[in-house]
Amino acid sequence: MATRTADILVIGGGVIGLSIARRLAREGLTVTLLERDVCGRAASWAAAGVLAPPNAHRKDAAAILHLRSLAMYPRFCEELTEETGIDPQYEPCGELEVAFDERGLESLRSDMIAAGDRRSADGRPAFEIHDVAETRRIEPLVTPQAIGSMECRETAQVRNPRLLASLCAACDKVGVQICEQSPVEHFLVDGSRVKGVRTRDGDVPGGTVVLCAGAWSSQIGQALQKLMPVRPVRGQMLLMKLDRRPFRRVISRGKTYLVPRQDGHVLLGATEEADAGFVIRNTPKGIASLIEKGLRLVPSLADAPLVATWAGLRPGTPDDLPYIGGVPGFEGLIAATGHFRSGLSFAPLTAELVFDEIAKRPYDLDLASIRPGRFG
Ligand SMILES: Cc1cc2nc3c(=O)[nH]c(=O)nc-3n(C[C@H](O)[C@H](O)[C@H](O)COP(=O)(O)OP(=O)(O)OC[C@H]3O[C@@H](n4cnc5c(N)ncnc54)[C@H](O)[C@@H]3O)c2cc1C
């Protein structure tokens, strides 16, 4: 591997690392991205591509950042399409959260009230409660067992494998040196200053190192396991293919969702398994529970052709919030990881925040709740 000396070394070629590498290279910085395997094949590929707002009761800084990132998405995807010709197929499809009992509907109502007078891009209320008749009028395949639903007009989707292909091509165009099959083993440290990384093939110097290794992030430096713990949380997914798109919106209840793609594919996700370690595989139990919950929402999918199953590891943190910013005690090391269930949603803003950190630009929010080192 012939790597040049770069201003920036990015560790990890998922949606976070690629978005950051592209953003920084567009500013004229020389960027080298080191990927253990191949880019865009880990959690970012396994994800469902749903771009959903945070729970409406949350008013904290991370929730505001999440909303800002979602607002950046249409432009982010337009730019990527212009730069590469690969359209990530961003689509503001909306979502229907289904309720099966009064308690469920009451909880949705409370979410709607918490959202206040938020509006979606087309000016309509961001959240609206529907009775069962209206629910089935707008999405006739929703089960008649539902008693109502909440429509969330802020939810969008993106074809994440296309987004990743587009990001890789954009990085290439803007001069990012991408080194695949280059696992980073540890940081090169001089006192408290991180001066580069050691890979299987040798040392790579760099001015600033940006850590975006997803679920594996705190495996790289031992001290990071205490400072900013990241643990893998497995998610299993299942894919069906119909002749044409069966419904327009994402249909969900709790952590189960059905995502209709334009070409008739329907994704059903996802399990949330914090005890599976780094094992990436499907299990009969995981798939059975997905099928049971998915068919409860849309029973007519029972005969749909099942075309694939897969799994991925979300980068989980103790408070489910990411780590974005300089790592205390490690001068020259910036973390951008731990995005758990929302890494796709957070990617454009994460790239902005990392650029701000490098350019030492102040941000208009207190970012303490997403800073690495908040656990001591
Ligand atoms: C089933 C499932 C469904 C999901 N659905 C959604 C969704 O609908 N919407 C949403 O916003 N989010 C979703 N997520 C979460 C989202 O996928 C993650 O938050 C996001 O992909 C994290 O991106 P990342 O770049 O940090 O990690 P990854 O995509 O995992 O990338 C990390 C990269 O780092 C590399 N790496 C690791 N160690 C090293 C090393 N030592 N040296 C070099 N490279 C290394 C890995 O090989 C990998 O390529 C889902 C996740 C799963 C698993």
The ligand as a MOL file (V3000), in Angstrom:
LIG
                    3D

  0  0  0     0  0            999 V3000
M  V30 BEGIN CTAB
M  V30 COUNTS 53 58 0 0 0
M  V30 BEGIN ATOM
M  V30 1 C -30.3860 -3.7670 10.3580 0
M  V30 2 C -30.0610 -2.3020 10.4860 0
M  V30 3 C -30.9770 -1.3580 10.0810 0
M  V30 4 C -30.6810 0.0010 10.1830 0
M  V30 5 N -31.5500 0.9100 9.6800 0
M  V30 6 C -31.2370 2.2320 9.7180 0
M  V30 7 C -32.0880 3.1710 9.1210 0
M  V30 8 O -33.1150 2.8080 8.5470 0
M  V30 9 N -31.7650 4.4950 9.1960 0
M  V30 10 C -30.6100 4.9120 9.8190 0
M  V30 11 O -30.3550 6.1260 9.8720 0
M  V30 12 N -29.7520 4.0190 10.3740 0
M  V30 13 C -30.0440 2.7030 10.3350 0
M  V30 14 N -29.2070 1.7830 10.8870 0
M  V30 15 C -28.0170 2.2680 11.6060 0
M  V30 16 C -26.9200 2.6320 10.6290 0
M  V30 17 O -26.7460 1.5780 9.7300 0
M  V30 18 C -25.6120 2.8850 11.3740 0
M  V30 19 O -25.8050 3.8130 12.4250 0
M  V30 20 C -24.5740 3.4450 10.4030 0
M  V30 21 O -24.4640 2.6150 9.2780 0
M  V30 22 C -23.2150 3.5700 11.0560 0
M  V30 23 O -22.3310 3.9760 10.0380 0
M  V30 24 P -20.7850 3.8430 10.2360 0
M  V30 25 O -20.1360 4.3890 9.0340 0
M  V30 26 O -20.4120 4.4190 11.5690 0
M  V30 27 O -20.5420 2.2530 10.4100 0
M  V30 28 P -20.3570 1.0890 9.3300 0
M  V30 29 O -21.2380 1.2400 8.1690 0
M  V30 30 O -20.4250 -0.1800 10.1020 0
M  V30 31 O -18.8940 1.3280 8.8120 0
M  V30 32 C -17.7640 1.1710 9.6500 0
M  V30 33 C -16.6170 0.7530 8.7520 0
M  V30 34 O -15.4220 0.7360 9.5180 0
M  V30 35 C -14.6450 -0.3670 9.0780 0
M  V30 36 N -13.6750 -0.7140 10.1140 0
M  V30 37 C -13.9310 -1.2930 11.3110 0
M  V30 38 N -12.7910 -1.4570 11.9950 0
M  V30 39 C -11.8010 -0.9690 11.2070 0
M  V30 40 C -10.3830 -0.8880 11.3630 0
M  V30 41 N -9.7600 -1.3270 12.4600 0
M  V30 42 N -9.6460 -0.3440 10.3460 0
M  V30 43 C -10.2750 0.1090 9.2120 0
M  V30 44 N -11.6120 0.0260 9.0270 0
M  V30 45 C -12.3570 -0.4930 10.0120 0
M  V30 46 C -15.6700 -1.4540 8.8250 0
M  V30 47 O -15.1640 -2.4720 7.9760 0
M  V30 48 C -16.8040 -0.6540 8.1850 0
M  V30 49 O -16.7030 -0.6170 6.7810 0
M  V30 50 C -29.4440 0.4200 10.7640 0
M  V30 51 C -28.5120 -0.5410 11.1640 0
M  V30 52 C -28.8080 -1.8940 11.0190 0
M  V30 53 C -27.7690 -2.9070 11.4230 0
M  V30 END ATOM
M  V30 BEGIN BOND
M  V30 1 1 1 2
M  V30 2 1 2 3
M  V30 3 2 2 52
M  V30 4 2 3 4
M  V30 5 1 4 5
M  V30 6 1 4 50
M  V30 7 2 5 6
M  V30 8 1 6 7
M  V30 9 1 6 13
M  V30 10 2 7 8
M  V30 11 1 7 9
M  V30 12 1 9 10
M  V30 13 2 10 11
M  V30 14 1 10 12
M  V30 15 2 12 13
M  V30 16 1 13 14
M  V30 17 1 14 15
M  V30 18 1 14 50
M  V30 19 1 15 16
M  V30 20 1 16 17
M  V30 21 1 16 18
M  V30 22 1 18 19
M  V30 23 1 18 20
M  V30 24 1 20 21
M  V30 25 1 20 22
M  V30 26 1 22 23
M  V30 27 1 23 24
M  V30 28 2 24 25
M  V30 29 1 24 26
M  V30 30 1 24 27
M  V30 31 1 27 28
M  V30 32 2 28 29
M  V30 33 1 28 30
M  V30 34 1 28 31
M  V30 35 1 31 32
M  V30 36 1 32 33
M  V30 37 1 33 34
M  V30 38 1 33 48
M  V30 39 1 34 35
M  V30 40 1 35 36
M  V30 41 1 35 46
M  V30 42 1 36 37
M  V30 43 1 36 45
M  V30 44 2 37 38
M  V30 45 1 38 39
M  V30 46 1 39 40
M  V30 47 2 39 45
M  V30 48 1 40 41
M  V30 49 2 40 42
M  V30 50 1 42 43
M  V30 51 2 43 44
M  V30 52 1 44 45
M  V30 53 1 46 47
M  V30 54 1 46 48
M  V30 55 1 48 49
M  V30 56 2 50 51
M  V30 57 1 51 52
M  V30 58 1 52 53
M  V30 END BOND
M  V30 END CTAB
M  END
